[in-house]
């Protein structure tokens, strides 16, 4: 037997607020009854991909994420602009090994990348 992904989980200071940001980025609704303590996307119905969970923790984020999520987009500039408009902060652009990506942070400082789709 092997494991499979249940959810991407982010610790945060306000689960409902951060869940709302990611709900807009992913174009998936928050599950019913989100609170500052806990919110989720797709936990009850993961048909749209892995669920996302947001858990309130008392300590602030410190340092760089040891793990982050990479997304792929057909138009890197358009998608970066869209998520910045939703509340992300654009950190840097990178071109390496034939790939282009942008590193961003969500409203609580969690890093993620958007990679340009291969041509």
C-alpha atoms as a printed R data frame, in Angstrom:
    type eleno elety resid chain resno       x      y       z
1   ATOM     1    CA   UNK     A     1   0.000  0.000   0.000
2   ATOM     2    CA   UNK     A     2   1.207  3.542  -0.682
3   ATOM     3    CA   UNK     A     3   0.180  6.982   0.460
4   ATOM     4    CA   UNK     A     4  -1.585  9.646  -1.560
5   ATOM     5    CA   UNK     A     5  -1.990 13.373  -1.058
6   ATOM     6    CA   UNK     A     6  -4.952 14.377   1.086
7   ATOM     7    CA   UNK     A     7  -4.273 18.098   1.297
8   ATOM     8    CA   UNK     A     8  -1.833 20.923   1.047
9   ATOM     9    CA   UNK     A     9  -1.787 22.419   4.541
10  ATOM    10    CA   UNK     A    10  -0.643 25.901   5.502
11  ATOM    11    CA   UNK     A    11  -0.161 27.173   9.035
12  ATOM    12    CA   UNK     A    12  -1.272 30.779   9.390
13  ATOM    13    CA   UNK     A    13  -2.486 33.484  11.730
14  ATOM    14    CA   UNK     A    14  -5.984 33.756  10.183
15  ATOM    15    CA   UNK     A    15  -7.242 30.631   8.408
16  ATOM    16    CA   UNK     A    16 -10.368 32.200   6.936
17  ATOM    17    CA   UNK     A    17  -8.462 35.157   5.488
18  ATOM    18    CA   UNK     A    18  -5.640 33.067   4.005
19  ATOM    19    CA   UNK     A    19  -8.125 30.463   2.789
20  ATOM    20    CA   UNK     A    20 -10.041 33.216   1.012
21  ATOM    21    CA   UNK     A    21  -6.885 34.338  -0.787
22  ATOM    22    CA   UNK     A    22  -6.094 30.805  -1.965
23  ATOM    23    CA   UNK     A    23  -9.751 30.230  -2.890
24  ATOM    24    CA   UNK     A    24  -9.500 33.120  -5.341
25  ATOM    25    CA   UNK     A    25  -6.085 32.015  -6.666
26  ATOM    26    CA   UNK     A    26  -7.287 28.446  -7.258
27  ATOM    27    CA   UNK     A    27 -10.780 29.503  -8.386
28  ATOM    28    CA   UNK     A    28 -12.239 26.990  -5.906
29  ATOM    29    CA   UNK     A    29 -14.703 27.926  -3.139
30  ATOM    30    CA   UNK     A    30 -13.933 27.794   0.537
31  ATOM    31    CA   UNK     A    31 -15.688 24.914   2.264
32  ATOM    32    CA   UNK     A    32 -18.650 25.934   4.474
33  ATOM    33    CA   UNK     A    33 -18.148 27.602   7.847
34  ATOM    34    CA   UNK     A    34 -14.528 28.822   7.703
35  ATOM    35    CA   UNK     A    35 -13.165 30.440  10.862
36  ATOM    36    CA   UNK     A    36  -9.971 32.195  11.880
37  ATOM    37    CA   UNK     A    37  -8.914 28.840  13.417
38  ATOM    38    CA   UNK     A    38  -9.578 26.546  10.443
39  ATOM    39    CA   UNK     A    39 -10.637 26.797   6.829
40  ATOM    40    CA   UNK     A    40 -10.464 24.410   3.895
41  ATOM    41    CA   UNK     A    41 -10.963 24.125   0.167
42  ATOM    42    CA   UNK     A    42 -12.197 20.841  -1.309
43  ATOM    43    CA   UNK     A    43 -11.870 18.791   1.870
44  ATOM    44    CA   UNK     A    44 -15.381 17.351   1.579
45  ATOM    45    CA   UNK     A    45 -15.171 16.976  -2.221
46  ATOM    46    CA   UNK     A    46 -11.597 16.652  -3.500
47  ATOM    47    CA   UNK     A    47 -12.728 16.132  -7.122
48  ATOM    48    CA   UNK     A    48 -11.004 19.407  -8.077
49  ATOM    49    CA   UNK     A    49  -7.602 18.152  -6.951
50  ATOM    50    CA   UNK     A    50  -6.018 17.904  -3.550
51  ATOM    51    CA   UNK     A    51  -7.791 19.668  -0.737
52  ATOM    52    CA   UNK     A    52  -6.218 22.704   0.920
53  ATOM    53    CA   UNK     A    53  -6.341 23.236   4.681
54  ATOM    54    CA   UNK     A    54  -5.461 26.323   6.687
55  ATOM    55    CA   UNK     A    55  -4.705 25.997  10.409
56  ATOM    56    CA   UNK     A    56  -4.234 28.903  12.797
57  ATOM    57    CA   UNK     A    57  -1.008 28.672  14.812
58  ATOM    58    CA   UNK     A    58   0.225 31.055  17.522
59  ATOM    59    CA   UNK     A    59   3.713 31.719  16.173
60  ATOM    60    CA   UNK     A    60   4.496 33.850  13.097
61  ATOM    61    CA   UNK     A    61   6.203 32.438  10.035
62  ATOM    62    CA   UNK     A    62   9.974 32.634  10.251
63  ATOM    63    CA   UNK     A    63  12.460 32.155   7.423
64  ATOM    64    CA   UNK     A    64  12.108 30.608   4.014
65  ATOM    65    CA   UNK     A    65   9.727 27.718   3.385
66  ATOM    66    CA   UNK     A    66  11.514 24.381   3.201
67  ATOM    67    CA   UNK     A    67   8.761 23.187   0.892
68  ATOM    68    CA   UNK     A    68   6.710 25.212  -1.559
69  ATOM    69    CA   UNK     A    69   4.163 24.755  -4.331
70  ATOM    70    CA   UNK     A    70   4.922 25.210  -8.022
71  ATOM    71    CA   UNK     A    71   2.057 26.103 -10.329
72  ATOM    72    CA   UNK     A    72   2.218 26.195 -14.124
73  ATOM    73    CA   UNK     A    73   0.543 28.868 -16.249
74  ATOM    74    CA   UNK     A    74   0.170 29.336 -20.006
75  ATOM    75    CA   UNK     A    75   0.988 33.043 -19.632
76  ATOM    76    CA   UNK     A    76   3.438 33.732 -16.835
77  ATOM    77    CA   UNK     A    77   3.103 37.554 -16.868
78  ATOM    78    CA   UNK     A    78  -0.702 37.432 -16.898
79  ATOM    79    CA   UNK     A    79  -0.907 34.936 -14.042
80  ATOM    80    CA   UNK     A    80   1.638 36.799 -11.927
81  ATOM    81    CA   UNK     A    81  -0.367 39.991 -12.386
82  ATOM    82    CA   UNK     A    82  -3.611 38.193 -11.506
83  ATOM    83    CA   UNK     A    83  -2.320 36.744  -8.220
84  ATOM    84    CA   UNK     A    84  -0.622 40.018  -7.276
85  ATOM    85    CA   UNK     A    85  -3.975 41.722  -7.764
86  ATOM    86    CA   UNK     A    86  -5.469 39.126  -5.389
87  ATOM    87    CA   UNK     A    87  -2.943 39.965  -2.663
88  ATOM    88    CA   UNK     A    88   0.304 38.119  -3.422
89  ATOM    89    CA   UNK     A    89   3.649 39.894  -3.515
90  ATOM    90    CA   UNK     A    90   5.993 39.304  -6.458
91  ATOM    91    CA   UNK     A    91   9.494 38.569  -5.126
92  ATOM    92    CA   UNK     A    92  11.608 37.775  -8.179
93  ATOM    93    CA   UNK     A    93  11.759 36.355 -11.690
94  ATOM    94    CA   UNK     A    94  14.091 33.466 -12.483
95  ATOM    95    CA   UNK     A    95  15.312 31.888 -15.698
96  ATOM    96    CA   UNK     A    96  17.319 28.733 -15.243
97  ATOM    97    CA   UNK     A    97  17.864 25.484 -17.133
98  ATOM    98    CA   UNK     A    98  15.449 26.451 -19.891
99  ATOM    99    CA   UNK     A    99  12.641 27.276 -17.460
100 ATOM   100    CA   UNK     A   100  11.158 30.612 -16.428
101 ATOM   101    CA   UNK     A   101   9.298 31.199 -13.209
102 ATOM   102    CA   UNK     A   102   8.256 33.868 -10.777
103 ATOM   103    CA   UNK     A   103   8.544 33.510  -7.025
104 ATOM   104    CA   UNK     A   104   5.739 35.108  -5.026
105 ATOM   105    CA   UNK     A   105   4.535 35.115  -1.430
106 ATOM   106    CA   UNK     A   106   0.972 34.878  -0.201
107 ATOM   107    CA   UNK     A   107  -0.437 37.416   2.303
108 ATOM   108    CA   UNK     A   108   1.208 35.512   5.205
109 ATOM   109    CA   UNK     A   109   4.614 35.204   3.548
110 ATOM   110    CA   UNK     A   110   4.425 31.616   2.238
111 ATOM   111    CA   UNK     A   111   6.502 31.273  -0.928
112 ATOM   112    CA   UNK     A   112   5.175 29.735  -4.119
113 ATOM   113    CA   UNK     A   113   6.293 29.711  -7.752
114 ATOM   114    CA   UNK     A   114   4.440 30.142 -11.007
115 ATOM   115    CA   UNK     A   115   6.261 28.454 -13.862
116 ATOM   116    CA   UNK     A   116   5.804 29.336 -17.520
117 ATOM   117    CA   UNK     A   117   4.237 26.438 -19.416
118 ATOM   118    CA   UNK     A   118   6.658 24.816 -21.868
119 ATOM   119    CA   UNK     A   119   6.299 26.170 -25.372
